[in-house]
Amino acid sequence: MEEKTISQAVIGRLPRYYRYLGDLKDAGMERISSGELSELMSVTASQIRQDFNNFGGFGQQGYGYNVEYLYNEIGKILGLNEAHRLIIVGAGNLGRALTNYSNYENRGFIFEGIFDKDEDLIGKKVGDLKVLPMNELEDFIIGHNIDIVVIAIPKTGAVEVADRVVKCGIKAIWNFAHTDLNVPDDVVVENVHLSDSLMKLSYMLYRND
């Protein structure tokens, strides 16, 4: 397939398609039309077809989509056909919650380590992982072929951590710190600012009133 630029809006919808199709597959559904998927997801059938056409279409007119095939193909597009090795920097409440959420592993995201600078936390267990000190960060990343670093610490230390992991060759950061990271162009960052989401919810609630 010829490489083409896919909009962020389309990419943002792919995980939702994947989640719904996974539920349909688990429920035993073999085929679904764009219209039926539209009703489930509150996305227009036209939008669904346009989104899928960015990657070749996947369906036949009048025949619909094979649920399992479409689920697997979207998984490949999302890179979920390969395992990804992650570490978390930050063993506080958020870091522990992320580590203990088992559904990540079902999607191929394997947490290999968790790090913190707090001496009271180092050596303690979070799930199956032992909290490691920050001075072991670089060696661990290189030795365990880590793909993704999760930053779950306050913003005061996030920039330094980002600089350290990028120097180790990390190309993907999942950033929960409430600050923007200045990284090279070839490093992708997904920012998850929880307070931003809450303020967005507040805005929509206010507008609805």
Secondary structure, DSSP 4 states (H G I P E B T S, - for coil): -------HHHHHHHHHHHHHHHHHHHTT--EE-HHHHHHHHT--HHHHHHHHHTTT--SBTTTBEEHHHHHHHHHHHTTTTS-EEEEEE--SHHHHHHHH-THHHHTTEEEEEEEES-TTTTT-EETTEEEEEGGGHHHHHHHTT--EEEE-S-HHHHHHHHHHHHHTT--EEEE-SSS-----TTSEEEE--HHHHHHHHHHHHHHH-
